[in-house]
Amino acid sequence: MTKEELCQIFSYNIKKYRQGRFTQEALAEEAGLSPQQINGIEGGRKFVSTDSLLKIATALDIEVYQLFIPQDKKTIIIEETPENERIRAQLTDEIVEQIRLSVNKSLDKVKNKK
């Protein structure tokens, strides 16, 4: 799979999950992003940061992986078991920690430029 194909899949899925629920502007507001960001992502001109990815998935009330399933593939339904819940919580904690580290690193760069 190429980067372009991944962007196309991602773009298609955002449109699919927001249709009938959100306009681009409403999704942007719900996700805490700008309408220009959503437009650029859906248009395949931009790719999302991890932080924006999580915000979009949360706003759409879906799991992040669902945004990367090719349109010709069936949506995977994961059985809710205690083990799956534990794994999901662990992965969420790891993603949040990576975001926290990334944001702190960016803030440190901004502080050092002053």
N, C-alpha and C positions, 0 to 999 in steps of 0.2 A: 504494500500500500504506500502511495506517495503522500507527501505533505498536502498536495492539492486535493487528493481524494479524501484525506482526513478532514480537511477544511470543508469540502462539499458535504460530507456526511454530517458533520457538526452543524453546519448552516441549515441543512434540510431539517434536521431533527429539532432545532430550536423553533423553526417556523411551524413544524408539525405540532409540537407540544403547546405552543402559545396560541395557535389558531382557535378561534371561538372563545378564547379566555382573555387574551391580552392583545392590545395593539403593541407596536414596538415601544411607543412612549410609555404605556402602562407597565410593560415588562421592565423597562429601564427604571421606572420609579420604584416598582416593587423590589427590584434587585439592587437598588442604590447605585445605578450606573447612569451614564448619560444616554439619551436617545441616539446620539451619534455613534457611541460605542456599539449599541445593539445593532444599528443599521450597518456598521462596518463589519461586524461579526457575521450577521446574516448574509451580507453581500459577499462574504468570502475575502474581503480585503484586509481583515484583521483576524488574529487568533487571540484567544483569551489568556489572561494570566490565571494562575491557580485560584487566586482570590475571586476573580470575576466568574470563573467556572462554578465555584461553589455557590456564589450568590445567585447565578442564573438557575442552577438546578434547584436550589432552595425555593426560589420564587415560583418556579414551575411545579414544585412539589413532586419532584422525581429524583431518582438516584443519578449520580454523575455519569455512571457507565451508560445509561440509557441514551445520552447525547452522542455516543460514539458507535451505536449499533447501525450498521448499514441498512438502508431502507428496504433492501430485499431480504433481510433477515428477520426472523420472528423475535419479538421482545422476550427476553428471558425472565421467567418468574422464579424468584428465589424463595424457597420454602422458609417460613419463619420458624427457626428452631433456636433453642438457647445458644447453641454453638455458633450459628450464623449471626445472632445478635451480638455475641461476644466479639466475633471477628469484625463485624461492622463497627462496633464501638472502638475497637483497637485501631482500625484503619482511619476512622474519623479523627481519633486523637492524634495519630501520626500526621495526617494531612493538616490539621489545625496547627500542630507544632511546627511543621515546615513553613506554613504561612506566617506564623508568628516570627520565626527566625528570619524569613525573607523581609518582612515588614521592618523588623528591628534593624536589619542590615541596611535597608534603604534609608531609614531614619538616621542611622549613624552617619551615612554618607552625606545626608543633607546637613546635619549638625556640623560635620567637619568642614563643609564648604563655607560656613559662616565665618 
